[in-house]
Amino acid sequence: MSKKTFFVCDNCAYESPKWLGRCPSCSMWNTFRQVAKEQSPAAERVEPAGTAVPLNLEGDEAVEEQRLEIGCPELDRLFGGGLVPGSLLLLGGEPGAGKSTFLLQVADRLAVQYGKVLYVSAEESLTQVKLRARRLGLSAAQLFLYAEEEVENIIVEAERLNPVALIIDSVQTVKGAGSPGFPGSPAQVREVVQALLGYVKRKGMICFLVGHITKSGLLAGPKLIEHMVDVVLSFEGDRRFAYRVLRVVKNRFGSTQEIVLLNLGEKGLTPVQNPSAFLLSERRPGQSGTVVVPIIEGSLPLLVEIQALVTIGNPGNPRRLVSGLDQQRVAMVLAVLERRGGLPLSSREVYVSVIGGVRTDEPACDLAVALAVVSSFYDWPLPPDLAAFGEIGLTGEVRRVGGGQRRLEEARNHGFRHLVIPQGLSRELGGDKTIKVQGIGNIQELLAALKKKEGE
């Protein structure tokens, strides 16, 4: 048996064939230590025979997917019909967003329906968790609280209780005895997730992990963790508002575009039954620069309001601020409006925002953004019952998008009677007599229709 020597960073587990003063991965100084690894000759590397039997895809034996329903239709839809045993889920969000409150409520629902649930708190004391549970009105007899920071002890306790679900809050404060570095370092986080992954898959247990996020809004820790887990969830929303958006970023068992709108109150987080009406409840019709667009997030059609403000600014360096939309797509729409539509926007400051804190990157918002910008530029208020959707190309054409019928039905159900859509979809959706469908082929037609409406 020969030995291979290499160097490992204690902070991020970066491997190097030679000693380095500064780690190229985490930029820490004097963190490398020498490690010797036994290496077998190539002739002696014989892999043991596996015990798994290959499954014929068209065979008679079927693999049935068993899911545990949380008991809330909105949350079950978010996870694709329920939670899959043997899955590892990562929940990220800003401090104070409601991650611990949400998982405590989920733990209570699972404990009432399916049995033991182990909630591990590595950040807060058990007294703090109990006070929160009491405030939320939770009292499941099968919900067990455990304060521990070492993953080995957590696995031992889970082995003793044998719960249906394990919740760890948070993964950045748990450490493993066999890995160097302090809790929260990339090496420690990777070691903890790897240990839990093997245990959860072997036991067929559901495991939730709470993850911190960085200043840029990304999940802290090595990117490898997001590839290791089965589901990645993101809590979005401003702490100054009472609602949160729970979004699926990754899901191996369902759609990756699902969202749930949650209302944060004294009794915790409750799903909003009619999110479109909730988001439009404070809308002020009759104002220029505002348009409603029906978007689709997974299986959920949703109406959101897009607002634009065009004002005179510094001609040399006008500001472009975008909130809730893809900034590159908004910049493209502004360029098309100036080049193909003749709007002098190069010397104007433009602000575009999705009201309500919702974030979307759908190309279907292009037409609504263009309408809002034109409405604000000319100070032309649009009809209060008008909604629009469609993608805009660089030549100014308005292209069709998917889900047209679902978008129309959502707009119609909330009282919108005028729909501006791509010309290619007008034939398919024009048969509905309860709503006026207007097809637009390009930006020039859009501006001509607006000017005609204003009597120019």
N, C-alpha and C positions, 0 to 999 in steps of 0.2 A: 504494500500500500504506500503510495507516494503522497506527499503533502504539498499543497499549493498555498502560497502565502500571498495575501492581498490586504488592503487597508479599507476600513469602513468608517464613515462619519458617524459619530455618536448622535448627532442631531437629526440627520435626515436619512441615514443608512445608505448614503451614496458610496459605491464601491470604486476603488481605484487600484491599479496594479502597483502604484508607488505612493509613498507618503507625500501629502500636500499640506502646505501651511494653511491655505484657505480653501474651503470647500467650494467647488464651482456650482453646486446645486443650491445650497442655502446661504453661501457667503459667510459662514462662521469660521473663525480662526482657531487653529490648534484643536480640532475635534476628531482627527483621524487616529485610529488605533489599529495595530496589526492583528490579523486574524489568520489562523492556519486551518485549512480545510483539507481533510483526507480525500484523496482522489484515487479511485480504483483504475487499474490498467484497462484498456479498451477490451482486451480479451476476456476480462473477468466480469464485465458488465452484463449480467444476465438478469433481465426483468422477470419477476415472478409472474406466474400465470394469474390472470384476473379472475375474479369470482362472478363478475357481471355477465349476463347472457344477452347477446344482441337481440333486439326486438325487430321483427319484420313489420315494416310500415303498413303493409296490406294484410297482415295476419289476422287471425280471429281474436287474439287477445287485445282488448282495448284498454287504453290508459284513461281512466276517468279522472276528471279534474274536480276535486272536492274543495269547496270554498266555505269559509266561515263568514256569514253575513253579520255585519256590525249591528244591524237593526235600524239603520237610518238610510232611506233610499238614495239620498244624494251622495252620501259617503260610499255606499256600496257601488253606485255608478262610477264614482271616482276611481275605485280600485278594479273596475272591470267586472263587477258582480260579487265582490267579497274578497276576503283575504285568503291567500293560498298558503296552506301549511308548508313549512320548510322554506319560507321566504325571508329575506333580510331587507328591511325597509329603512331608508335614510331620510330624515326630515330636517331641512335646513331653514333658517330664517333669522331675522335680526333679533337682538335682545328685546324682550318685552312684546314680541309679536303674538305670543300665545301658544307656543309649541308645547310647553309643559302642561298647560291647561287642556289643550286639545288631546294630548296623549293620555292624560289622566281620565278624561271622559271616555275615550275609546277603551281604556283598560277596564273601567267600570262596566261598560256595556258587554264586553267580552266575558268578564267574570260572572255577570248575572246569567248569561246564556250558556256558557261552555265550561265553566269551572275555574280553576286556579290561574291567576295572572300575577306575575312577579314584576313589580315596578322598582327598578334600582335607581336611587338618587345619589349621584356622585358629586353634585354641586350643592344641593340644599340639604338641610337637616330633615330628619323625619318629622319633627314638629312643624316645620314650614309646610311640608307636603300634606300633613294631616289637616292643618288649618285651611289650606286651599281646598282640599276634598270636602271639608265641612261647609265651607262657603258655597261650593258648587252643589251641595246636597247629595253627595255620593256616599254610599254606605254598603257597598257590595261585600258580603262576608268572605268571598273567595279572592279578594284583592289583597295581596301581601306587599308591604313596603320594606325595602332593604337598603341600607346605606353602606356602600362599599366602593372602593376605588381600584381594587385589583381584579383583573378579569378571571384569574384562576379561582378566586374565592366566589365570584359570581357564578361561574360554571358549576362549582361544587354545590352551591345552594340551589341552583336550578335543577341539578341532578336529584337533589333530595326532594324538592317540592314537585317536580315534573309538571310545570305549568303548561297551558296551551299557548301562552304568549309571554314574551320577555321584553321589557321596555327598559332601555338604558338612557339616562339623562345626565350627562351627555357623553359622547364617545371621546371628546377631547380631554375629559377629566379622568378617564379610566386608563390604567397602565398595566403593562404586562411584565412579569418578573424576568422573563427571558430575553428582553430587548433593552438596549441601552437608551439613554436619553430621558428627558423629563416628560410627564404626561402632556399630551397635545402636540408633541413633536411628530414629524412625519413618520419616523421609524416606529414610535410607540403606537400611533393611530393605526398604522398598517398591521402591526402585530396583533392589536386588539381585535380589529375587524376580521383578520384571518382566523384567529382562534374562535370567534363567535360564529363565523361562517361555517366552519367544519362541524361545530357542535349543533348548530341549528339545522343544517341539512341532514345530519345523522338522526336527530330526534324528531324531525318533522314538526318543528316548533315555529311560531311566528315571532320575529324579533324586530322591534322598532329601535332605531338609533337616532338620537338627537345630535345634529351637527351644527357647529358654529359657522358663521360666514365671515368673509374678509370685508375690508372697507369697500372693495369694488363690487360686493354683492355675490361673490362666488363662494362655494363651500370650501371651508378651510381644510388643510391636509392635502396629501398627494392625490392627484387626479385618479390614480389607480383605484381608490376606494369606490368611486362612483361606478367603475366597471365591475367591481366585485359584488356589489349589492344588486338586488333584483328590482327594487323600486326606489326612485329618488323623488321626493316631494319638496316643494318650495312654498314657504309662507310669504306672501306678499301683502303689502298694505302699509299705510301710514299710521303710526301709533296715535296720531291726533284724531283719527277717525275710528268709528266703532266697528267697521267691517274689515274682513280679511279675505284675500283670495288664496285658496289652496290649489296649487297647480301641480300636475304630474309632469315631471321632466323626463323620467325614464320609467318604463313599466314593461317587464317581460311577460306579463300575463294579461295585458289589455292595451288600450289606446294611450298614446303619450301626449295627447292634446286635451285631456279632460281637466276641467276646473270646477271648483265649488266656491260659491260666495257664502261666507260665514259672518254672522253678526255677533260681536263680542259684547256681552252684557254681564249683569251681576251673577247670572247662573251659568256663565261660561260661553262657549261658542255654539251657536245654533245655526244650521243651514238656512239660507234665505230661500223660501219656496218659489218666489217669483222674482228672480234677479233682474230681469229687464225693467220691470216696473220700479224696483228698488233703486236702480241706477238712474232712472229718468225722473224720479220723484221730485227733484229740485230743479228741473229744467225750466228755463224761462223762454217761452216761445216769443217770436216777434223781434228777436235780436239778430243783428247781422253777424256773420261769421260762425254760425252754429249749424251742424248737420248731424242727423242720426244715421248710423250705419249698422245693419244687421251682420254680425260676425258669427262664426261657428267655432267653438272650442270643443274638440272631440265630438261628442254626441249632443252638446248643448248649444242651441241657437241663442244668441244674446244680443240685445240692443244696447249700443253705447253711443254717447254723444261726443262728437269731435268738434272742438272749437279752434278757431284761428283768429289771429290778430295781426293785421298788416298796418304798420305805422312808419312815419318818416324817421330815419335814423342817420347814422354817420355814413355818408356816401362812399367813403373809402373802405370801411369795414363794417358792413351791416351785420347785425346779430341774427342768428338762426338757432332758436331754442325749441327742442322737441321733447315732449313728455308722454310716455306710454306707447309710442310708435317707433318704428325703425327709422332712425334719423337719415340713413342713406336713401331710403325710399322717399321720404318727404323732400329731401334735396333734389331728387330726380323729378318729382312732380312739379316742384317750383321751376326747375330748368325747362321742363316741357311747356309750362304755362307761359314762360317768357319767350321761348324760341318759337313755339308753334301757335301760341295764342296771342302774342304781342303784349303781354302785361309787363310793364317796366318794374320788375321786382328786384333788380340787381342793386338798387340804391335804397331799398326798403328793408326795415327790420320785420321779420316774420316769426311769430310764435304759434306753435301748434301743440295741442294737448288733448289727450283723452280724459274726459272728466270722470271722476270717481276713483281714480287710482288704478284702473284696469290697464293692463299692458297687453298689446296684441301686435303681431308682425304680419298680419294677413295682407296680401296684395289687394284684397277686395276693398280695403280702406282708401285706395288711391283716389277713386272718383269722389268720395266724400271729402277727402282733404282738399281736392281741387275746388269743389263747390264751396267749402268753407273759406278758402283763401280768396276766391273771386267775390264772394259775398261780403267779406270784410274789406277788400280793396275798394269796391264801389259803394260800400255801405248799403247794400241791398239786403234787407231781411228776406229770408226764404220762407215759404209756407210752413206753418207749424206741423202740418201732417205729412211732410215730405221726408222720405228716407232714400238713401242711395248706396249702391255698392258696385264695384267693378275695378278691374286692373287697367292701368294706363301704361302704354308702351312708349318708347323713346321717340317714335314718329308721331305721337299724339293720338294713336288709336286707342279705343276703349275695348278691352278684351273681356271675354266671359270668364267667370269663376265657377267653382263647383258649389253644390248645395243651394241652387237658386230657389227651388220650391220651398225649402225649409226656411230660407231667409224671408221670402215673401209671406209665408204663413205667420212667422213671428212678428213681422211688421204689421200685418193686417190685424192680428189678435190684440195689438196694443193701440189700435185706433189710427194707424197711418193709412191714408187713402191715396197717396201719390208716391210712386216708386220710380226712381231714375236708375236705369240699369244698362248694361251693354246691349247694343243693337242685336247681337247674336242670340241673346236670351229673350228678347221681346216676343218672338213668335211662340216660344214655349210657355211663357208665363202670361201672355196677354189674354188668355181665355177667362181669367177671373174677373167677373163684372163688379166685384165689391171694391176693387182697388184699381186706380189708373196707372198703367204701366207705360213709361216713356223710354224708348230705346235711344241711346246716344252712340254714334259711331266713332266720333273723335272729339278732340278738344274744341275745334272750331265750331262744331255743331252745338256743343255745350254752351259756349259763350254767346252764340247767335240766339239760342233759345232763351238765355237769361236776359239779353238785351231786348228781345222782342217782348218779353214779359214786362219789362220796365218801360216799354213804350218808346224805345229809342229807334 
